[in-house]
Amino acid sequence: MDPTNRTPDAARPGEGRTGAETPGSPVPPGSPVPSGEETGQSPAPVRVVQLVAGDYLLTVNPVDGSEIEPCPPGRMPPPARRHDPDARAERDRAAVPPPPAGAARSGAPLIGRGEVRERLGRLLSRGRSVRLTGPAGSGRTALLDVLAADCAHLAPDGVVRLNGRHRTTADLLHELFAAVHHAPLHRPDRAGLPAAVREIGAVVVLDDLEFGGAALDELLDATPECAFLFAARPDVPAPSADAHVEEVVLDGLDRTECLELLETAVDRPLTDEEADWAADLWVESDGLPLRFVQAGALLRRLDGAAAEGDAADGERPFSIPENADDPVVRRAPLPRGAAPAVALAARLGDSARETLRFALALGGEVPHQAQLPALVGDEHADAAVGELFDGGLITVVGAHYRVAAGVAGQLAGADWSEGAGERVLAAARHYAWWAGHPSVTPERIAAEADVILAALTALVTSGAPGHPAAAVLLARTAAPAFAGALHWSAWERGLRHGQEAARLAGEVGEEAYFHHELGVLALCTGNLGRARAELEASTGLRGVLADKRGAVASRRALALVADRSRPAPAPTPVGRPGGPAARPRRRPAARAGPRARRSRRPAASSPRRPPPGPRPSPPTRTASPPRPSTAFPRRAPGRAPVRPRPAASGVAGRRRGCRS
């Protein structure tokens, strides 16, 4: 769809619905359900998705709340199969962001990393797992890109690219399962997930790892056939001593390598002034390659301004020398310090500058380039991503872009934060419309989950009037898409932001919806206590509002929680090994001893004798010491009872020992 052309049929899910509306018949997964037919407005399609989560059949209903029930045997998905080579190639393309529109330079060359590259390649070829640590801006992601290409043929399942930002161990295991197997609308539960990923043999390249210790051990133990290449900051907890993970530290470049990187970026020799500036930059930045990528972009822009001869602004920095072989002579002084991003951002184009402002307002998340024309108001704004990436102001994070490390801090002192609240509100309204459009698939919405969640966070924490209501609308629209795309970590975060926004806005009905969805999510993940609390809160709120259909949906889910919370029945005692299960039986009355028969005689005060017929079972003799209960095999019907004889060992021997 074209995000710049809004159509009248894009409305909020469930908008225009009345209480007299009756639920429709079950629909196949992904089919839109019309609503609002009793109003005079055009019906807004509702995206309903059915999926299998463990042994549950989950119907994601954005109107009244998701419905969950035990999955019928006929609806269980077939065994997952591995992706074929074409699907794996598509998976690899989806793991990286699309190339920027317009004419953008290729990535910075990999200078000074040859030794580390060879060492990591050797370790991975031996099946070892490695953790690469380095500060932000040290070039971890660029090195991972090269190593992913080097290791493409080492494992049967190829190379799997994952991103650990805001991901837990369970999230990464589910993403690994989805990256290797073709299992649409199927999410294994906690019990079935280890078996589903145990046989995966791949080189897993995991960038931005955020955990270590026991959580990392769990990830490694669940995937014994995989070799991992982790990339993390130095402040991330280290692996445990038993993890057997090699540690490789990525330091900054030396002075010669930084000068080489800068000369490669500008494609010409450096002047003495530029070389001195680069030396100062190397000292202050500890040789981080990102700073020299930004410095090279700044020098290219200054060279371009001199070549165009643009002296209208009175800041012409260059004079073109008469000899073309000599380097250019600079008139304006170069910026000092390790912050070339400020001078570089000041020379951006209008669309790139506005895109950078949107990204800073959204916590550093850059909207997809297809959304920029609608947000910025320029039909050619999609080329701004290439301009920002070329300048080193944004970097790759997973399948999208994010403001590079340190750029937000360098721009904090300028006026780049002015109007951030209005930009966040505009972005939230645009994404709420876009996510509710019927032509947009849940997978496309989940691909922009980081931007949507950043907008929700900014709206909930801003405290500005109208922001909580906009957050409710955005969460109400995007959260069901996250669930349908099996991006459940984003689903949970979106629901929690929506519940808090609904509480701040005073929308009780929406708050009940978010409580219901959180309860269903907790039930799917096996957290019965949280599921009960959320569903009881939803039932109470919907009862106050007299929302009958919503209350019925919450009560059904609550009944399923009560059913799953019942204790398991006690196991049946088992007989001797190899024999059938048996219950302990009483000793037959016919074999009772003489004392037992005398004890059943009536007392002297009662001369009457018992009537003829079968005698009742003898009572337990209280004078004898207690005997341990022992399970015996059940005798076959028709056989006479046989009194067990004492034995020196076995069960009878143990019983005799108890009496002694």
KOLROVEX-554019 format. One record per residue (C-alpha): residue number from 1; x, y, z. Coordinates in steps of 0.2 Angstrom, whole numbers, plus 5000, padded with zeros to 4 digits. Example, Ala and Ser with C-alpha at 12.3 -4.5 7.8 and 13.67 -1.06 7.14 Angstrom:
// residues 2
REC   pos      X      Y      Z
REC     1   5062   4978   5039
REC     2   5068   4995   5036
//
This chain:
// residues 660
REC   pos      X      Y      Z
REC     1   5000   5000   5000
REC     2   5005   5018   4998
REC     3   5006   5026   5015
REC     4   5004   5043   5008
REC     5   4987   5040   5001
REC     6   4974   5037   5015
REC     7   4958   5029   5010
REC     8   4941   5031   5020
REC     9   4940   5013   5024
REC    10   4955   5014   5036
REC    11   4947   5015   5053
REC    12   4950   5009   5070
REC    13   4946   4990   5073
REC    14   4929   4989   5080
REC    15   4925   5007   5078
REC    16   4906   5010   5075
REC    17   4902   4993   5084
REC    18   4886   4993   5094
REC    19   4882   4982   5109
REC    20   4867   4974   5099
REC    21   4879   4967   5087
REC    22   4880   4948   5087
REC    23   4896   4938   5084
REC    24   4898   4930   5067
REC    25   4902   4913   5063
REC    26   4920   4906   5064
REC    27   4932   4913   5050
REC    28   4947   4905   5043
REC    29   4964   4912   5048
REC    30   4968   4930   5041
REC    31   4950   4933   5035
REC    32   4943   4950   5038
REC    33   4927   4951   5048
REC    34   4915   4965   5044
REC    35   4908   4975   5059
REC    36   4897   4990   5061
REC    37   4884   4985   5049
REC    38   4870   4991   5060
REC    39   4877   5009   5059
REC    40   4876   5020   5044
REC    41   4895   5020   5042
REC    42   4904   5008   5030
REC    43   4910   4993   5039
REC    44   4928   4992   5045
REC    45   4937   4976   5041
REC    46   4944   4967   5057
REC    47   4959   4955   5055
REC    48   4955   4939   5064
REC    49   4969   4926   5065
REC    50   4969   4908   5071
REC    51   4985   4900   5077
REC    52   4991   4885   5087
REC    53   5001   4889   5103
REC    54   5006   4873   5111
REC    55   4990   4863   5114
REC    56   4979   4878   5113
REC    57   4969   4885   5098
REC    58   4971   4904   5099
REC    59   4959   4915   5090
REC    60   4966   4933   5090
REC    61   4950   4944   5089
REC    62   4954   4963   5090
REC    63   4935   4967   5094
REC    64   4930   4958   5110
REC    65   4947   4949   5115
REC    66   4956   4934   5110
REC    67   4948   4917   5112
REC    68   4957   4902   5118
REC    69   4952   4884   5119
REC    70   4961   4867   5119
REC    71   4966   4863   5101
REC    72   4955   4849   5094
REC    73   4965   4834   5087
REC    74   4960   4839   5069
REC    75   4967   4856   5070
REC    76   4985   4851   5076
REC    77   4998   4857   5064
REC    78   5008   4845   5054
REC    79   5026   4842   5059
REC    80   5037   4857   5055
REC    81   5048   4855   5040
REC    82   5065   4864   5036
REC    83   5066   4878   5024
REC    84   5072   4874   5006
REC    85   5086   4884   4998
REC    86   5074   4897   4991
REC    87   5066   4900   5008
REC    88   5083   4901   5016
REC    89   5088   4915   5004
REC    90   5072   4924   5007
REC    91   5075   4922   5026
REC    92   5093   4930   5024
REC    93   5086   4945   5014
REC    94   5073   4948   5028
REC    95   5086   4947   5042
REC    96   5094   4964   5035
REC    97   5085   4980   5032
REC    98   5081   4985   5014
REC    99   5095   4995   5005
REC   100   5092   5013   5006
REC   101   5084   5022   4992
REC   102   5094   5034   4981
REC   103   5112   5034   4978
REC   104   5121   5028   4994
REC   105   5139   5023   4996
REC   106   5143   5006   5001
REC   107   5148   5002   5019
REC   108   5164   5007   5027
REC   109   5179   4996   5022
REC   110   5184   4983   5035
REC   111   5201   4990   5040
REC   112   5212   4983   5054
REC   113   5201   4968   5057
REC   114   5210   4955   5047
REC   115   5217   4946   5062
REC   116   5201   4946   5072
REC   117   5192   4940   5057
REC   118   5203   4925   5054
REC   119   5203   4920   5072
REC   120   5184   4920   5073
REC   121   5182   4911   5057
REC   122   5194   4897   5064
REC   123   5184   4895   5080
REC   124   5167   4894   5071
REC   125   5174   4882   5059
REC   126   5178   4870   5073
REC   127   5160   4872   5080
REC   128   5165   4883   5095
REC   129   5154   4897   5101
REC   130   5162   4915   5103
REC   131   5157   4931   5111
REC   132   5164   4947   5103
REC   133   5164   4961   5115
REC   134   5167   4979   5111
REC   135   5161   4997   5114
REC   136   5147   5005   5104
REC   137   5155   5011   5088
REC   138   5169   4999   5087
REC   139   5162   4990   5071
REC   140   5154   4974   5079
REC   141   5140   4974   5066
REC   142   5151   4977   5051
REC   143   5163   4962   5057
REC   144   5147   4951   5059
REC   145   5142   4955   5042
REC   146   5158   4949   5034
REC   147   5159   4933   5045
REC   148   5141   4928   5041
REC   149   5147   4928   5023
REC   150   5162   4918   5027
REC   151   5153   4905   5036
REC   152   5138   4903   5024
REC   153   5143   4884   5020
REC   154   5149   4878   5037
REC   155   5133   4871   5044
REC   156   5118   4861   5036
REC   157   5105   4875   5041
REC   158   5117   4889   5035
REC   159   5119   4905   5044
REC   160   5104   4912   5054
REC   161   5105   4931   5058
REC   162   5096   4936   5075
REC   163   5096   4952   5085
REC   164   5096   4951   5104
REC   165   5089   4969   5107
REC   166   5075   4967   5120
REC   167   5075   4948   5117
REC   168   5075   4935   5131
REC   169   5081   4917   5129
REC   170   5063   4911   5125
REC   171   5061   4924   5112
REC   172   5077   4920   5103
REC   173   5073   4901   5103
REC   174   5056   4904   5095
REC   175   5065   4915   5082
REC   176   5078   4902   5079
REC   177   5064   4889   5076
REC   178   5054   4901   5064
REC   179   5070   4905   5055
REC   180   5074   4886   5051
REC   181   5057   4878   5050
REC   182   5042   4881   5040
REC   183   5028   4881   5053
REC   184   5015   4895   5049
REC   185   5004   4900   5063
REC   186   5012   4888   5075
REC   187   5021   4892   5091
REC   188   5028   4878   5101
REC   189   5025   4879   5120
REC   190   5038   4879   5133
REC   191   5038   4860   5134
REC   192   5039   4857   5115
REC   193   5052   4871   5111
REC   194   5068   4862   5116
REC   195   5064   4847   5106
REC   196   5060   4858   5091
REC   197   5077   4867   5091
REC   198   5088   4853   5097
REC   199   5091   4846   5080
REC   200   5095   4863   5072
REC   201   5113   4864   5065
REC   202   5117   4882   5060
REC   203   5130   4896   5063
REC   204   5119   4908   5073
REC   205   5125   4926   5072
REC   206   5117   4935   5086
REC   207   5120   4954   5087
REC   208   5116   4965   5102
REC   209   5116   4952   5115
REC   210   5109   4958   5132
REC   211   5110   4944   5144
REC   212   5123   4931   5150
REC   213   5126   4919   5164
REC   214   5112   4906   5167
REC   215   5101   4913   5153
REC   216   5115   4911   5141
REC   217   5118   4894   5147
REC   218   5100   4890   5144
REC   219   5101   4895   5126
REC   220   5117   4885   5123
REC   221   5110   4870   5131
REC   222   5094   4870   5121
REC   223   5104   4871   5104
REC   224   5119   4859   5106
REC   225   5121   4857   5087
REC   226   5123   4876   5084
REC   227   5139   4887   5084
REC   228   5135   4905   5091
REC   229   5144   4921   5087
REC   230   5138   4933   5100
REC   231   5141   4952   5099
REC   232   5139   4962   5115
REC   233   5144   4977   5124
REC   234   5157   4976   5138
REC   235   5144   4979   5152
REC   236   5133   4964   5147
REC   237   5135   4950   5160
REC   238   5148   4937   5155
REC   239   5145   4919   5151
REC   240   5147   4906   5165
REC   241   5163   4897   5168
REC   242   5155   4881   5161
REC   243   5148   4889   5145
REC   244   5164   4885   5135
REC   245   5162   4901   5126
REC   246   5178   4910   5119
REC   247   5180   4928   5123
REC   248   5186   4940   5109
REC   249   5188   4958   5113
REC   250   5187   4971   5099
REC   251   5197   4986   5103
REC   252   5198   5003   5093
REC   253   5210   5005   5078
REC   254   5227   5012   5080
REC   255   5232   5029   5073
REC   256   5238   5023   5056
REC   257   5222   5013   5053
REC   258   5211   5027   5057
REC   259   5220   5039   5045
REC   260   5219   5025   5032
REC   261   5200   5024   5035
REC   262   5198   5042   5034
REC   263   5208   5043   5017
REC   264   5197   5029   5010
REC   265   5181   5038   5015
REC   266   5186   5054   5006
REC   267   5195   5045   4992
REC   268   5210   5057   4992
REC   269   5226   5061   5003
REC   270   5223   5071   5018
REC   271   5230   5089   5021
REC   272   5241   5092   5036
REC   273   5227   5101   5045
REC   274   5216   5086   5042
REC   275   5229   5074   5048
REC   276   5231   5084   5064
REC   277   5212   5085   5066
REC   278   5211   5066   5063
REC   279   5225   5063   5076
REC   280   5216   5073   5089
REC   281   5200   5064   5085
REC   282   5209   5047   5087
REC   283   5215   5052   5104
REC   284   5198   5058   5110
REC   285   5188   5044   5103
REC   286   5200   5029   5107
REC   287   5200   5024   5089
REC   288   5182   5020   5087
REC   289   5179   5017   5068
REC   290   5162   5025   5069
REC   291   5169   5042   5073
REC   292   5180   5042   5057
REC   293   5166   5036   5046
REC   294   5156   5052   5052
REC   295   5172   5062   5050
REC   296   5174   5056   5032
REC   297   5156   5060   5028
REC   298   5159   5078   5035
REC   299   5174   5080   5024
REC   300   5165   5074   5008
REC   301   5152   5086   5011
REC   302   5164   5100   5013
REC   303   5173   5095   4997
REC   304   5156   5095   4988
REC   305   5152   5112   4994
REC   306   5169   5118   4988
REC   307   5167   5110   4971
REC   308   5150   5118   4969
REC   309   5157   5135   4973
REC   310   5142   5139   4984
REC   311   5148   5155   4993
REC   312   5131   5162   4996
REC   313   5130   5158   5014
REC   314   5147   5166   5018
REC   315   5154   5150   5025
REC   316   5164   5143   5009
REC   317   5176   5132   5017
REC   318   5187   5128   5002
REC   319   5196   5136   4988
REC   320   5200   5126   4973
REC   321   5219   5125   4969
REC   322   5226   5129   4953
REC   323   5235   5113   4952
REC   324   5222   5099   4952
REC   325   5235   5086   4959
REC   326   5237   5096   4975
REC   327   5225   5093   4989
REC   328   5212   5106   4992
REC   329   5216   5121   5004
REC   330   5204   5123   5018
REC   331   5199   5141   5024
REC   332   5187   5137   5038
REC   333   5193   5128   5053
REC   334   5188   5110   5056
REC   335   5177   5106   5071
REC   336   5186   5101   5086
REC   337   5183   5087   5098
REC   338   5176   5070   5096
REC   339   5159   5075   5090
REC   340   5159   5077   5071
REC   341   5140   5072   5071
REC   342   5135   5090   5076
REC   343   5143   5098   5061
REC   344   5138   5084   5050
REC   345   5119   5085   5055
REC   346   5120   5104   5051
REC   347   5124   5100   5033
REC   348   5110   5087   5030
REC   349   5096   5090   5018
REC   350   5079   5095   5024
REC   351   5071   5078   5023
REC   352   5086   5070   5031
REC   353   5086   5083   5045
REC   354   5067   5080   5048
REC   355   5069   5061   5048
REC   356   5083   5063   5061
REC   357   5072   5073   5072
REC   358   5058   5060   5071
REC   359   5071   5046   5075
REC   360   5077   5056   5090
REC   361   5059   5059   5096
REC   362   5056   5040   5095
REC   363   5070   5036   5106
REC   364   5082   5033   5092
REC   365   5071   5021   5081
REC   366   5071   5026   5063
REC   367   5054   5023   5054
REC   368   5054   5013   5038
REC   369   5059   5022   5023
REC   370   5041   5018   5016
REC   371   5033   5028   5030
REC   372   5044   5043   5028
REC   373   5035   5052   5014
REC   374   5019   5052   5025
REC   375   5028   5057   5041
REC   376   5040   5071   5033
REC   377   5028   5077   5020
REC   378   5040   5075   5006
REC   379   5037   5061   4992
REC   380   5056   5059   4990
REC   381   5059   5058   5009
REC   382   5063   5039   5007
REC   383   5080   5044   5001
REC   384   5084   5052   5018
REC   385   5088   5035   5025
REC   386   5103   5033   5013
REC   387   5109   5050   5017
REC   388   5109   5047   5036
REC   389   5117   5030   5034
REC   390   5130   5037   5022
REC   391   5135   5049   5035
REC   392   5136   5036   5049
REC   393   5122   5045   5059
REC   394   5111   5029   5059
REC   395   5117   5011   5060
REC   396   5109   4994   5056
REC   397   5100   4985   5071
REC   398   5092   4969   5065
REC   399   5081   4972   5051
REC   400   5079   4991   5053
REC   401   5089   5006   5057
REC   402   5093   5016   5073
REC   403   5102   5032   5077
REC   404   5121   5028   5080
REC   405   5128   5027   5097
REC   406   5133   5044   5104
REC   407   5124   5054   5091
REC   408   5109   5058   5102
REC   409   5120   5064   5116
REC   410   5130   5075   5104
REC   411   5114   5083   5097
REC   412   5106   5085   5114
REC   413   5113   5103   5117
REC   414   5106   5109   5100
REC   415   5088   5112   5096
REC   416   5085   5095   5089
REC   417   5073   5090   5103
REC   418   5061   5105   5099
REC   419   5044   5099   5094
REC   420   5047   5081   5099
REC   421   5030   5079   5107
REC   422   5021   5084   5091
REC   423   5032   5072   5080
REC   424   5028   5057   5092
REC   425   5009   5061   5091
REC   426   5010   5062   5072
REC   427   5020   5046   5071
REC   428   5007   5037   5083
REC   429   4992   5043   5073
REC   430   5000   5038   5056
REC   431   5005   5020   5062
REC   432   4988   5018   5070
REC   433   4980   5021   5053
REC   434   4993   5011   5044
REC   435   4992   4996   5055
REC   436   4973   4995   5054
REC   437   4973   4995   5035
REC   438   4967   4979   5029
REC   439   4980   4978   5015
REC   440   4994   4978   5028
REC   441   4999   4960   5034
REC   442   5004   4956   5052
REC   443   5021   4952   5047
REC   444   5024   4970   5040
REC   445   5017   4977   5056
REC   446   5029   4966   5067
REC   447   5044   4972   5056
REC   448   5041   4989   5063
REC   449   5037   4984   5081
REC   450   5052   4994   5088
REC   451   5046   5010   5081
REC   452   5028   5007   5086
REC   453   5034   5002   5104
REC   454   5045   5017   5105
REC   455   5030   5028   5100
REC   456   5020   5020   5114
REC   457   5033   5023   5127
REC   458   5035   5041   5123
REC   459   5016   5044   5123
REC   460   5013   5035   5140
REC   461   5028   5044   5149
REC   462   5025   5061   5141
REC   463   5010   5066   5152
REC   464   5004   5078   5138
REC   465   4986   5080   5135
REC   466   4979   5068   5121
REC   467   4994   5057   5122
REC   468   4986   5043   5132
REC   469   4971   5042   5120
REC   470   4983   5041   5105
REC   471   4993   5027   5114
REC   472   4977   5017   5117
REC   473   4972   5018   5099
REC   474   4989   5013   5093
REC   475   4991   4998   5105
REC   476   4973   4993   5101
REC   477   4977   4992   5083
REC   478   4995   4985   5083
REC   479   4995   4973   5097
REC   480   4983   4960   5088
REC   481   4995   4961   5073
REC   482   5010   4957   5084
REC   483   5001   4942   5091
REC   484   4996   4936   5073
REC   485   5014   4938   5067
REC   486   5020   4927   5082
REC   487   5030   4942   5089
REC   488   5024   4939   5107
REC   489   5037   4949   5116
REC   490   5031   4964   5106
REC   491   5013   4959   5109
REC   492   5016   4959   5128
REC   493   5025   4976   5128
REC   494   5011   4983   5117
REC   495   4998   4977   5129
REC   496   5006   4983   5144
REC   497   5008   5001   5137
REC   498   4990   5000   5131
REC   499   4984   4995   5148
REC   500   4993   5009   5156
REC   501   4988   5022   5143
REC   502   4970   5016   5145
REC   503   4971   5019   5164
REC   504   4978   5036   5162
REC   505   4965   5041   5149
REC   506   4951   5034   5159
REC   507   4945   5022   5146
REC   508   4938   5007   5156
REC   509   4932   4997   5142
REC   510   4949   4997   5134
REC   511   4958   4994   5150
REC   512   4947   4978   5152
REC   513   4952   4973   5134
REC   514   4971   4974   5138
REC   515   4968   4965   5154
REC   516   4960   4951   5145
REC   517   4973   4950   5132
REC   518   4987   4949   5145
REC   519   4978   4935   5153
REC   520   4976   4925   5137
REC   521   4995   4928   5134
REC   522   5000   4922   5151
REC   523   4989   4907   5149
REC   524   4998   4903   5133
REC   525   5015   4904   5141
REC   526   5010   4894   5156
REC   527   5009   4907   5169
REC   528   4992   4902   5177
REC   529   4994   4914   5192
REC   530   4996   4930   5181
REC   531   4982   4923   5169
REC   532   4970   4922   5183
REC   533   4974   4939   5190
REC   534   4972   4948   5173
REC   535   4956   4939   5168
REC   536   4948   4942   5185
REC   537   4952   4960   5183
REC   538   4945   4960   5165
REC   539   4929   4951   5170
REC   540   4926   4964   5184
REC   541   4928   4979   5173
REC   542   4917   4972   5160
REC   543   4904   4967   5172
REC   544   4903   4985   5178
REC   545   4902   4991   5160
REC   546   4888   4978   5156
REC   547   4899   4971   5142
REC   548   4891   4954   5140
REC   549   4901   4948   5125
REC   550   4917   4953   5133
REC   551   4913   4946   5150
REC   552   4908   4929   5142
REC   553   4925   4929   5133
REC   554   4934   4932   5149
REC   555   4924   4920   5159
REC   556   4928   4906   5146
REC   557   4947   4909   5147
REC   558   4945   4910   5166
REC   559   4937   4893   5166
REC   560   4951   4886   5156
REC   561   4963   4893   5169
REC   562   4954   4885   5183
REC   563   4954   4868   5173
REC   564   4972   4869   5170
REC   565   4975   4874   5189
REC   566   4968   4858   5196
REC   567   4981   4846   5204
REC   568   4985   4831   5194
REC   569   4977   4814   5200
REC   570   4988   4804   5211
REC   571   4997   4790   5202
REC   572   4991   4772   5203
REC   573   5002   4760   5213
REC   574   5012   4749   5202
REC   575   5015   4730   5206
REC   576   5031   4721   5204
REC   577   5042   4725   5188
REC   578   5034   4720   5172
REC   579   5017   4716   5180
REC   580   5001   4725   5179
REC   581   4996   4739   5191
REC   582   4987   4733   5206
REC   583   4977   4738   5221
REC   584   4982   4732   5239
REC   585   4969   4718   5243
REC   586   4963   4712   5260
REC   587   4967   4695   5266
REC   588   4953   4683   5262
REC   589   4941   4678   5276
REC   590   4942   4660   5272
REC   591   4960   4659   5277
REC   592   4959   4669   5293
REC   593   4967   4660   5308
REC   594   4958   4652   5323
REC   595   4961   4668   5334
REC   596   4953   4678   5321
REC   597   4938   4666   5319
REC   598   4936   4666   5338
REC   599   4936   4685   5338
REC   600   4922   4686   5327
REC   601   4911   4675   5338
REC   602   4897   4685   5347
REC   603   4899   4690   5365
REC   604   4893   4680   5380
REC   605   4879   4692   5383
REC   606   4872   4689   5365
REC   607   4868   4671   5363
REC   608   4861   4673   5346
REC   609   4872   4666   5331
REC   610   4874   4675   5315
REC   611   4862   4670   5301
REC   612   4868   4658   5288
REC   613   4877   4665   5273
REC   614   4893   4673   5268
REC   615   4902   4680   5283
REC   616   4908   4698   5283
REC   617   4926   4702   5281
REC   618   4935   4700   5298
REC   619   4939   4717   5307
REC   620   4957   4722   5309
REC   621   4965   4715   5325
REC   622   4970   4729   5336
REC   623   4982   4719   5347
REC   624   4994   4715   5334
REC   625   5008   4728   5329
REC   626   5005   4739   5313
REC   627   5011   4731   5297
REC   628   5016   4741   5282
REC   629   5004   4742   5267
REC   630   5012   4733   5252
REC   631   5004   4732   5234
REC   632   5002   4715   5228
REC   633   4997   4709   5210
REC   634   4978   4707   5208
REC   635   4974   4688   5207
REC   636   4966   4681   5192
REC   637   4947   4678   5193
REC   638   4942   4660   5196
REC   639   4958   4656   5206
REC   640   4958   4651   5224
REC   641   4967   4663   5235
REC   642   4983   4657   5241
REC   643   4991   4662   5257
REC   644   5008   4669   5255
REC   645   5022   4660   5263
REC   646   5036   4668   5272
REC   647   5052   4671   5262
REC   648   5069   4676   5266
REC   649   5070   4691   5254
REC   650   5059   4702   5243
REC   651   5042   4710   5249
REC   652   5038   4696   5261
REC   653   5055   4696   5269
REC   654   5053   4715   5272
REC   655   5036   4712   5280
REC   656   5043   4699   5291
REC   657   5057   4711   5296
REC   658   5045   4724   5301
REC   659   5036   4712   5313
REC   660   5052   4708   5321
//
